[in-house]
Amino acid sequence: MKGIDNHKSKFLLTHREREVFELLVQDKTTRDIAGQLFISEKTVRNHISNVMQKLNVKGRSQAVVELIKLGELII
């Protein structure tokens, strides 16, 4: 059980959050991302907002910069 918890804590982003941000850095709009991932635009915005809260940043751009610094996102 402890090994599973350690494995989960290695990753800051969920799989879906990572997918959203990988598309975001490709200059995709919220609508584009929603269509490509078959989710609503509101869900895309929720994923972005959740990541911004995790990182304690105020904007998408800041979130991207922090994710790159942390090695969570590669552009």
C-alpha positions in Angstrom: 0.0 0.0 0.0 2.8 2.4 0.9 4.5 1.8 -2.5 1.3 2.8 -4.3 1.0 6.1 -2.3 4.7 6.9 -3.1 4.1 6.2 -6.8 1.0 8.6 -6.9 2.9 11.4 -5.2 5.6 11.4 -7.9 3.2 13.1 -10.4 1.8 16.6 -9.8 -0.7 16.4 -12.7 -3.4 13.8 -13.4 -3.3 12.2 -16.7 -6.1 14.4 -18.0 -4.6 17.6 -16.7 -1.4 16.7 -18.5 -3.3 16.1 -21.7 -5.0 19.5 -21.4 -1.7 21.3 -20.8 0.1 19.5 -23.6 -2.6 20.8 -26.0 -2.6 24.2 -24.4 1.1 24.7 -25.1 0.4 23.7 -28.7 -1.7 27.0 -28.9 -5.0 25.1 -28.9 -8.1 27.0 -27.7 -10.3 25.7 -24.9 -12.8 24.7 -27.6 -10.1 22.9 -29.6 -9.0 21.0 -26.5 -12.6 20.1 -25.5 -13.3 18.7 -29.0 -10.1 16.7 -29.2 -10.5 15.2 -25.8 -14.3 14.7 -26.1 -15.0 16.7 -22.9 -16.9 20.0 -22.4 -15.2 23.4 -22.5 -16.2 23.8 -18.8 -14.3 20.6 -18.0 -11.2 21.9 -19.8 -11.4 25.2 -17.8 -11.8 23.2 -14.6 -8.7 21.1 -15.3 -6.7 24.3 -16.0 -8.1 25.9 -12.8 -7.2 22.9 -10.7 -3.6 22.9 -12.0 -3.4 26.7 -11.3 -4.5 26.0 -7.7 -2.0 23.2 -7.3 0.8 25.5 -8.4 -0.6 28.6 -6.6 -0.4 30.7 -9.7 -2.9 33.1 -11.2 -2.8 32.4 -14.9 -2.4 29.8 -17.6 0.9 31.2 -18.7 2.3 31.1 -15.2 1.1 27.5 -14.8 2.9 26.5 -18.0 6.1 28.2 -16.9 6.0 26.4 -13.5 5.2 23.0 -15.1 8.2 23.4 -17.3 10.4 24.4 -14.4 9.2 21.3 -12.4 9.8 19.0 -15.4 6.0 18.2 -15.6 5.7 19.6 -19.1 8.0 19.5 -22.0 7.6 21.8 -24.9 
